[in-house]
Amino acid sequence: MNIWEWDKLLLFLLFFMPGFISLKIYDLHIASERRDFSKAWFEAAAYSAINYAVFLPLFPYLNDNWHSLPPWLHYTIGVLILFVMPIAWPCLIARLLQCKALAPYIIHPDPKPWDYIFNQKQNFYVIAHLKDGRRIGGFYGGQSFASSYPAEEQLYLEETYVLNDDAHFEHPVGRTKGIIIYGREIVALEFFEKEDKPNESNKNQPATLE
């Protein structure tokens, strides 16, 4: 049997491509081990089958009326089933898995607190406590970046601040473009809401580690 015959190749793509798209989109939402698609083809085919199963009630109608439908509708239905919904399903599933209402009943998809915090895409001030006793203050904003599992934890802070002995943010470090901190050097991270940056005028300072 020649698997490279057009009809067999088309059948393979129809049962592999939607699931492949869904797995790739899911991996963009949820940090996980790098997927080996040479071993994940069965999983991709299973997700494709589930995608088709959702549209199963429509197939008898489409089969009976396909030739009477306008060409633009053929194209729209094909794109919807093969591309749009395989992209939409993992986005919906990722949101459901991260829903707080379901938290008591399922395991959270983020593998580490590091991924949970930084996947929220919030802006905050950070104090990094290092193994050598130093403390580094900085701002994690739109230009900052944190690595995701399974990569080694690394944190880029777009702004760094001078800290005094009481862990107050005194002022930004001049002429700097930020700092990269390696996770293996970090003992703990403290996070502060943007409006609650600890400073001399803030009377309700969060506690700091010493």
C-alpha positions in Angstrom: 0.0 0.0 0.0 1.4 3.4 -1.0 0.6 5.9 1.7 1.7 8.8 -0.6 -1.3 8.3 -2.9 -3.4 11.5 -2.9 -6.5 10.0 -1.4 -4.7 8.3 1.4 -2.6 11.4 2.1 -5.7 13.6 2.2 -7.4 11.2 4.6 -4.3 11.3 6.9 -4.3 15.1 6.8 -8.0 15.3 7.6 -7.6 13.2 10.7 -4.2 14.6 11.8 -4.3 18.3 11.0 -7.2 19.5 13.3 -5.7 17.6 16.3 -2.2 18.8 15.5 -3.5 22.4 15.5 -5.3 21.9 18.8 -2.3 20.5 20.5 0.0 23.3 19.3 -2.5 26.0 20.5 -3.0 24.2 23.8 0.8 24.1 24.3 0.9 27.9 23.7 -1.6 28.4 26.6 -0.4 25.8 29.1 3.3 25.3 30.0 4.3 21.7 29.5 7.1 19.5 28.3 8.1 19.9 24.7 5.7 17.6 22.8 7.3 15.0 20.5 4.9 14.9 17.6 6.5 11.8 16.2 4.9 10.0 19.2 1.8 12.2 19.5 0.2 11.5 16.2 -2.4 9.1 17.8 -3.3 11.9 20.3 -3.6 14.3 17.5 -5.9 11.9 15.6 -8.0 11.4 18.7 -8.5 15.2 19.1 -9.4 15.4 15.4 -12.0 12.7 15.9 -13.5 14.6 18.8 -13.6 17.8 16.8 -15.5 16.0 14.0 -17.8 14.4 16.5 -19.1 17.8 17.6 -20.2 18.5 14.0 -21.6 15.0 13.5 -25.2 16.1 13.6 -24.6 18.4 10.7 -23.0 15.8 8.4 -26.3 14.2 7.1 -27.6 17.7 6.1 -24.3 18.6 4.5 -24.2 15.3 2.6 -27.7 15.7 1.2 -27.4 19.4 0.4 -23.7 19.9 -0.4 -24.0 20.4 -4.1 -26.8 23.0 -3.6 -24.8 25.1 -1.3 -22.9 28.1 -2.7 -19.1 27.7 -3.1 -18.3 30.3 -0.5 -20.2 28.3 2.0 -18.2 25.2 1.1 -15.1 27.1 1.9 -16.4 28.6 5.1 -17.5 25.3 6.5 -14.2 23.7 5.6 -12.2 26.4 7.3 -14.5 26.4 10.3 -14.2 22.6 10.9 -10.5 22.2 9.9 -8.9 25.4 11.4 -11.2 27.7 13.4 -12.7 25.2 15.8 -9.4 23.3 16.4 -8.0 26.7 17.5 -11.0 27.6 19.6 -11.3 24.3 21.5 -7.9 24.4 23.3 -8.4 28.1 24.1 -11.7 27.3 25.7 -10.3 24.3 27.6 -7.4 26.3 28.9 -9.7 29.0 30.2 -11.9 26.4 31.9 -8.9 24.6 33.5 -7.8 28.0 34.9 -11.3 28.9 36.1 -11.4 29.5 39.9 -14.8 27.9 40.1 -13.4 24.6 39.0 -10.2 24.8 41.1 -11.6 22.5 43.9 -12.3 19.7 41.4 -9.4 19.7 39.0 -5.6 19.9 39.1 -4.4 23.3 38.0 -2.7 23.0 34.6 0.3 25.3 35.5 3.1 23.0 36.7 4.8 25.5 39.1 3.9 28.6 41.1 6.4 30.4 38.9 4.3 29.7 35.8 1.0 30.5 37.6 2.2 33.9 38.7 3.7 35.1 35.5 1.1 33.6 33.2 -1.4 36.1 34.7 0.4 38.8 32.7 0.0 41.3 35.5 2.3 44.3 36.3 3.9 44.4 39.7 7.0 45.4 41.6 9.3 42.6 42.7 12.0 42.0 45.3 14.2 39.0 44.5 16.0 37.5 47.5 19.2 35.8 46.3 21.2 33.0 47.9 24.2 35.3 48.6 22.0 37.6 50.7 21.5 40.4 48.2 18.1 41.8 47.4 17.2 43.1 43.9 14.2 45.3 43.4 12.6 45.8 40.1 9.4 46.3 38.0 7.8 43.6 36.0 5.8 45.2 33.2 4.9 44.9 29.6 8.5 44.8 28.5 9.6 42.2 31.1 9.8 38.5 30.6 9.7 35.3 32.6 10.6 31.9 31.2 8.1 29.1 31.1 8.3 25.4 32.1 10.2 23.3 31.1 12.9 26.0 30.5 15.1 27.0 33.3 13.6 29.8 35.4 14.9 33.1 34.3 13.4 36.5 35.0 14.0 39.8 33.1 12.9 42.9 34.9 12.6 46.0 32.7 13.4 48.4 35.6 15.6 48.0 38.6 15.5 50.0 41.8 17.8 50.9 44.6 16.7 49.4 47.8 17.5 50.8 51.2 18.1 48.8 54.4 14.4 48.6 55.1 13.7 47.2 51.6 12.1 50.4 50.4 12.2 51.3 46.7 14.2 54.5 46.8 14.6 55.3 43.1 15.2 53.6 39.7 18.8 52.7 38.8 20.0 55.3 36.3 21.1 54.4 32.7 19.9 50.8 33.0 17.8 48.6 30.6 16.8 46.2 33.3 18.3 43.0 34.7 18.1 39.2 34.1 18.0 37.1 37.2 18.6 33.3 37.1 16.1 31.2 39.0 18.8 29.0 40.5 20.2 32.1 42.3 16.8 33.1 43.8 15.7 32.1 47.3 12.3 33.9 47.2 10.4 36.5 45.3 8.1 39.1 46.8 5.4 40.8 44.7 3.8 44.1 45.2 0.8 45.7 43.4 1.9 48.5 41.2 0.0 51.1 43.3 1.5 49.6 46.5 5.2 49.9 45.8 6.9 49.9 49.2 8.4 53.3 49.8 8.9 55.8 52.6 5.4 57.3 52.2 3.6 54.0 52.2 2.4 53.4 55.7 0.9 49.9 55.0 4.0 48.2 53.8 3.9 44.4 53.0 6.2 42.4 55.2 9.6 41.7 53.7 11.9 38.7 54.2 15.1 39.2 56.1 
